[in-house]
Amino acid sequence: MTQVYTDKGPTASWTGSIVATVGVVLGLALVLAAVAGRCDSIVRRPTVSINSYPPGATVYVDGKLQLHKKTPARLRLTNGEYNIELRLPLYPPLARHVVVNVHKIVENYDFAFQVPLHVATQPESAEVIWDDMDLGMTPLDSVEVDAKPDPMPIVLRHSGFTDRPLRGSLNLSTGASTGGAFLDVRSDTTSGRLRWVVDGVFYTICSLSVTPRDGQIALDGRALVLSDGAVTCSLGYGEHRVTAGRGGFQSQSASVNVNCGQELVRKFRLVREVAVHVFDSVPEPDVEVSSAAITVDGQTVSEGAPFRLPPGDYELSIGANGFESALESMVVTTTSPSSYTVYLRRGPPSLRVYVASGLGDPLVSVQVWARSSYGEETDLNRTGTDGSLETSLSEGSYEFATQSQSDTAKVWGSATFEVKWPRAEVLLTRGAP
């Protein structure tokens, strides 16, 4: 059997269902399109990140204050062009025209405020290179530079210290700075506004040593650590005081003036106070020979008086009238005594013989002999123009003889003379008065 569909039968029912379904689908599509468009506008609305150095600046966009926004700040701006201005107390304001790109999710803008830079050096007139820019010569006190967040290098050069430039850097974002013993790089905010301060002292290398090797050296009152009596250190521009010392030795001080980069060498030979005492070897108790002449390696010193010698080996030469000369060795060490004693052996007594006439006139060119109590004769030489002669003779009793040019033989006197140390004088008279 054949079924026929009419407007009031199954055919009409099916058509209504189809139309309803299409309507629902179209409605859902419109809703989804609206939601997608809204989401698209949300996702594509860029975030603008604004940073300043130093931080803490208020933010203005097209002249309008952004409440509760201080750098570092994040703003949500739509696609377009804007004028962004930053204001920070005590600093000139900063402004920039920016274009916000809808295709970028986050855009970053960094602002660097101008801050003063103070640079001082010893000595002055040093060239200042800051972040690869030549800023001039020290002292600098009114230069404005950008407060960048990256480490900014500084180099100081001086014509007198060409081999030793000073180098450092300052990182504002972290507050970290680099310098050294002779370069101080730091930030200063005591006035409320950030200021960079750089103090440099040019320097040289100095080698110091002391003898004896176990001595000590102090630089400007600070003890140095030595290796075998020596140390190499850096000295800043200006005058320094170096002192060397050791127990039992005379301390020494010297002024060291650093005015250029040329290396310096200072050697200290510490000295001990020593004294040489000279005694007569014969009498008891000891009798000091105060008239002794003493030389130490050619340096004349006084008997018994302290004098200074560095450690070492020395030769002493001692002499005195009436004594035999002596040569002695002396060693000065860290433990040697401060007093040296020398005994001199007595020499033969000095003797002066006068020969005169009976009237007391000096007789010239008269030969003189002496004969000891043992019968030993000694030729003493001839008298000079004053009728006398100088010689030396052992202690004892002597007879004397004379012979002038007109005499045919020696003429012995009847008197006996005693010759005693240290000196004797004999008067011989020829002929009746």
C-alpha positions in Angstrom: 0.0 0.0 0.0 1.2 3.4 -1.0 1.4 6.2 1.7 0.9 9.8 0.6 2.1 12.8 2.7 0.0 15.9 2.8 0.6 19.3 4.5 -1.0 18.0 7.6 0.8 14.7 7.7 4.3 13.5 8.4 5.8 15.7 5.7 4.9 18.9 7.6 6.3 17.5 10.9 9.7 16.7 9.4 10.1 20.2 7.9 9.5 22.0 11.2 12.1 20.0 12.9 14.7 20.9 10.4 14.0 24.6 10.6 14.2 24.6 14.3 17.5 22.8 14.3 19.0 25.3 11.9 17.9 28.2 14.0 19.6 26.7 17.1 22.8 26.2 15.2 22.8 29.7 13.9 22.2 31.1 17.3 25.0 29.2 18.9 27.3 30.3 16.1 26.4 34.0 16.8 27.0 33.6 20.5 30.4 31.8 19.9 31.4 34.6 17.5 30.6 37.2 20.0 32.5 35.4 22.8 35.5 34.8 20.5 35.6 38.5 19.5 35.6 39.6 23.1 38.3 37.1 24.0 40.3 38.2 21.1 40.2 41.8 22.3 41.3 40.7 25.8 44.2 38.6 24.6 45.5 41.1 22.2 45.4 44.1 24.6 49.2 44.5 25.3 50.8 44.9 28.7 53.3 47.8 28.9 56.1 47.4 31.4 57.7 50.6 32.5 61.0 50.7 34.4 63.0 53.7 35.6 66.5 54.0 37.1 66.4 55.0 39.9 63.0 53.4 40.5 59.9 54.9 42.3 58.8 57.4 39.7 55.1 58.2 39.2 53.7 57.4 35.7 51.6 59.7 33.5 50.0 58.5 30.3 48.9 61.3 28.0 49.0 63.7 30.9 46.9 61.6 33.2 48.3 60.3 36.4 48.2 56.5 36.8 47.1 56.0 40.3 48.9 53.5 42.4 51.5 53.1 39.6 55.1 53.7 40.4 58.1 52.3 38.6 58.5 49.5 38.0 54.9 49.5 36.7 52.8 47.4 34.4 50.0 49.1 32.4 47.3 47.6 30.1 46.9 49.7 27.0 45.1 49.2 23.8 46.7 49.4 20.4 47.8 53.0 19.6 50.2 55.9 20.4 50.8 57.3 23.8 52.9 60.0 25.6 54.4 58.5 28.7 56.0 60.7 31.3 57.8 59.8 34.5 58.3 62.1 37.5 60.7 61.6 40.4 61.4 64.2 43.1 64.7 66.0 42.7 65.1 64.7 39.1 64.2 66.3 35.8 61.0 64.6 34.4 61.4 62.1 31.5 58.9 61.8 28.6 58.7 59.4 25.7 56.3 58.9 22.8 55.5 55.2 22.4 53.5 53.1 19.9 51.7 50.1 21.4 51.7 47.2 19.0 48.7 44.9 19.2 50.8 42.0 18.0 53.1 42.1 21.1 51.9 40.7 24.4 54.4 42.7 26.6 56.3 45.8 25.7 59.2 47.0 27.9 60.3 50.6 28.2 63.3 51.7 30.3 63.8 55.3 31.4 67.2 56.5 32.8 67.1 59.6 34.9 70.1 61.9 34.9 72.3 61.7 38.0 75.4 63.8 39.0 78.8 62.1 38.9 81.6 63.2 41.2 85.2 62.0 40.4 88.3 62.9 42.4 91.8 61.6 42.1 95.2 62.0 43.7 96.9 63.5 41.9 94.4 65.6 39.9 94.3 66.0 36.1 93.4 62.4 35.4 91.4 61.4 32.3 87.9 60.0 33.1 86.4 57.4 30.8 82.8 56.5 31.9 80.9 53.9 30.1 83.2 54.4 27.1 82.6 58.1 27.1 85.4 60.7 27.7 84.1 63.0 30.4 87.2 65.2 30.9 89.8 65.6 33.6 89.5 65.4 37.3 88.2 66.8 39.5 84.7 66.4 38.1 81.8 67.5 40.2 79.0 68.7 37.8 78.7 66.0 35.2 75.3 64.5 34.6 75.1 60.9 33.4 72.4 58.3 32.7 71.5 56.0 35.5 71.6 52.8 33.4 70.8 49.4 35.0 73.8 47.6 33.5 77.3 47.5 35.0 79.0 50.7 33.8 82.8 50.7 33.7 85.0 53.6 34.7 88.6 54.0 33.8 91.0 56.7 35.2 94.3 57.4 33.5 97.1 59.8 34.5 100.1 60.8 32.5 102.4 60.2 35.4 101.1 56.7 36.0 100.7 55.5 32.4 101.3 51.8 33.3 98.7 51.7 36.1 95.2 52.9 35.1 92.5 52.6 37.7 89.4 50.5 36.7 86.1 49.8 38.3 82.3 49.7 37.7 78.9 50.3 39.3 75.7 48.4 38.8 72.8 50.5 39.9 70.2 47.7 39.6 72.0 45.6 42.1 74.0 48.2 44.0 77.2 46.2 43.4 80.4 48.1 42.6 83.9 47.1 41.9 87.0 48.9 42.5 90.1 48.1 44.5 92.5 49.3 47.2 93.0 52.5 45.2 89.6 53.0 43.6 86.4 53.5 45.6 83.2 53.5 43.5 79.9 54.0 45.3 76.4 55.5 45.2 75.4 58.2 47.6 71.8 59.2 48.4 72.4 61.4 51.5 71.0 64.5 49.7 67.9 62.6 48.6 69.0 62.4 45.0 71.3 59.6 43.8 74.9 60.7 43.2 77.7 58.5 42.1 81.0 59.1 43.8 84.4 57.9 42.5 87.6 58.4 44.5 90.9 57.2 42.9 94.4 57.2 44.2 97.2 56.4 41.7 99.9 54.1 43.0 103.2 52.5 42.3 105.0 49.3 43.4 107.6 49.5 46.2 110.1 46.8 47.2 111.2 46.9 50.9 113.8 44.9 52.6 115.6 44.8 56.0 118.8 43.4 57.3 118.9 41.3 59.5 116.4 39.2 57.7 114.3 38.6 60.8 113.6 42.3 61.3 110.2 43.9 60.9 108.9 46.7 58.6 105.9 48.9 59.2 104.3 51.1 56.6 102.4 54.1 57.9 102.2 52.4 61.3 100.9 49.1 59.9 103.1 46.0 60.2 103.8 44.2 56.9 104.2 40.5 56.5 107.8 39.8 55.3 109.3 36.8 53.5 113.0 36.4 54.3 113.2 40.1 55.3 111.5 41.5 52.1 108.1 42.5 50.8 106.7 44.0 47.7 103.7 46.3 48.2 101.6 49.0 46.5 101.9 52.6 47.6 99.4 55.2 46.8 100.2 58.8 45.7 101.6 60.9 48.5 104.1 60.6 51.3 104.5 57.5 53.4 106.5 56.6 56.5 108.4 53.3 56.5 110.0 52.1 59.7 112.3 49.1 60.1 113.4 47.6 63.4 114.4 44.6 65.5 115.2 43.9 69.1 118.7 44.9 70.0 119.1 47.1 66.9 118.7 50.8 66.3 115.4 51.4 64.4 115.4 53.3 61.2 112.7 55.4 59.5 112.5 56.9 56.0 110.0 58.9 54.1 108.9 57.5 50.8 107.2 59.9 48.4 105.1 58.5 45.5 104.7 61.1 42.8 104.8 58.9 39.7 104.4 55.3 38.6 108.1 54.5 38.7 108.8 51.5 41.0 110.6 52.3 44.2 113.2 50.3 46.2 114.1 50.9 49.8 116.7 48.8 51.7 117.2 49.1 55.5 120.4 47.8 57.1 119.8 47.9 60.8 122.7 48.7 63.0 123.8 47.7 66.5 125.3 50.1 69.0 128.7 48.7 69.9 131.7 50.0 71.7 135.4 49.1 71.7 137.4 49.4 75.0 141.2 49.3 74.9 143.2 48.3 77.9 146.9 48.2 78.8 147.8 44.5 79.0 150.3 44.9 81.9 148.9 46.5 85.1 146.3 45.0 87.4 143.5 46.0 87.5 143.0 46.9 83.9 143.8 50.5 82.9 142.0 51.8 79.9 144.0 53.5 77.1 141.9 56.5 76.5 144.2 57.9 73.8 143.9 54.9 71.5 143.1 55.5 67.9 140.5 53.0 66.6 139.4 52.4 63.0 136.6 50.0 61.9 136.9 49.2 58.2 138.4 52.7 57.8 135.9 54.5 60.0 137.5 56.3 62.9 135.7 55.8 66.2 136.4 57.0 69.8 137.7 54.6 72.4 134.8 53.5 74.6 132.2 55.5 72.8 129.2 53.6 71.3 129.0 53.6 67.5 126.6 51.9 65.1 127.3 48.9 62.8 125.0 46.7 60.7 125.5 43.0 60.9 128.7 41.7 59.3 132.4 41.0 59.6 134.7 43.9 60.4 138.4 44.6 60.9 139.6 46.8 63.8 142.9 48.6 63.8 144.0 50.0 67.2 147.0 52.1 67.9 148.3 54.2 70.8 151.5 55.9 71.7 153.8 53.5 73.7 151.9 50.4 72.5 152.2 48.0 69.7 149.5 48.3 67.1 146.9 45.6 66.9 144.5 44.2 64.3 141.4 42.5 65.5 138.4 40.9 63.8 134.9 41.7 65.0 131.7 40.0 64.0 128.3 41.8 64.5 125.3 39.5 64.6 121.9 39.6 66.1 123.3 37.9 69.2 126.8 39.3 69.4 127.8 41.4 72.4 127.5 45.2 72.3 131.0 45.7 73.9 134.4 44.5 72.5 137.6 44.6 74.6 141.1 44.8 73.2 144.3 44.5 75.2 147.4 46.3 73.8 150.9 45.1 74.5 153.3 47.8 75.6 155.9 48.8 73.1 159.5 49.9 73.9 159.6 53.3 75.6 160.2 56.2 73.4 163.5 57.9 74.0 164.7 61.4 73.2 168.4 62.2 73.5 169.8 65.7 73.7 173.5 66.4 73.1 174.8 69.8 74.1 178.1 71.6 74.7 179.3 72.6 78.2 177.7 76.0 77.5 174.4 74.4 76.7 174.5 74.9 72.9 173.0 72.0 70.8 175.6 69.9 69.0 174.6 68.9 65.5 175.4 65.6 63.7 176.8 63.9 66.8 176.6 60.0 66.7 175.1 58.5 69.8 175.3 54.9 71.2 173.6 53.2 74.2 175.0 50.3 76.2 172.7 48.2 78.3 173.7 46.7 81.7 174.2 43.4 79.7 176.9 45.1 77.6 174.8 45.2 74.4 175.5 48.4 72.4 172.9 50.0 70.1 173.6 52.7 67.5 170.9 55.4 68.1 171.7 57.6 65.1 173.0 61.2 64.8 171.5 64.4 66.4 169.6 66.8 64.2 169.7 70.5 63.8 168.3 71.0 67.3 170.9 68.7 68.9 168.5 65.9 69.6 167.3 62.5 68.2 164.1 60.5 68.7 164.1 56.7 69.0 162.8 53.8 71.1 164.7 51.6 73.5 163.8 48.7 75.8 163.4 49.4 79.5 166.5 49.2 81.5 169.7 51.0 82.6 172.0 52.4 79.9 175.3 54.2 79.5 175.7 56.6 76.5 178.6 57.4 74.2 179.0 60.2 71.7 181.3 60.9 68.8 181.5 64.1 66.8 183.0 64.4 63.3 186.3 65.6 64.9 186.5 62.7 67.4 188.6 59.7 66.5 186.7 57.4 68.9 183.6 57.1 71.0 183.5 59.0 74.2 181.5 57.2 76.9 179.9 59.1 79.7 180.2 58.1 83.3 176.5 58.4 84.1 173.9 55.7 84.0 170.4 56.5 82.9 167.1 54.6 83.6 164.8 54.2 80.5 161.3 53.5 81.6 158.0 53.1 79.8 156.4 55.0 78.3 159.0 57.7 77.7 162.5 58.8 78.8 164.7 61.8 78.1 168.5 61.9 78.3 170.7 65.0 78.3 174.4 64.3 77.3 176.9 67.1 77.8 180.3 67.2 75.9 183.2 69.3 77.2 183.6 71.5 80.3 181.4 74.6 80.6 
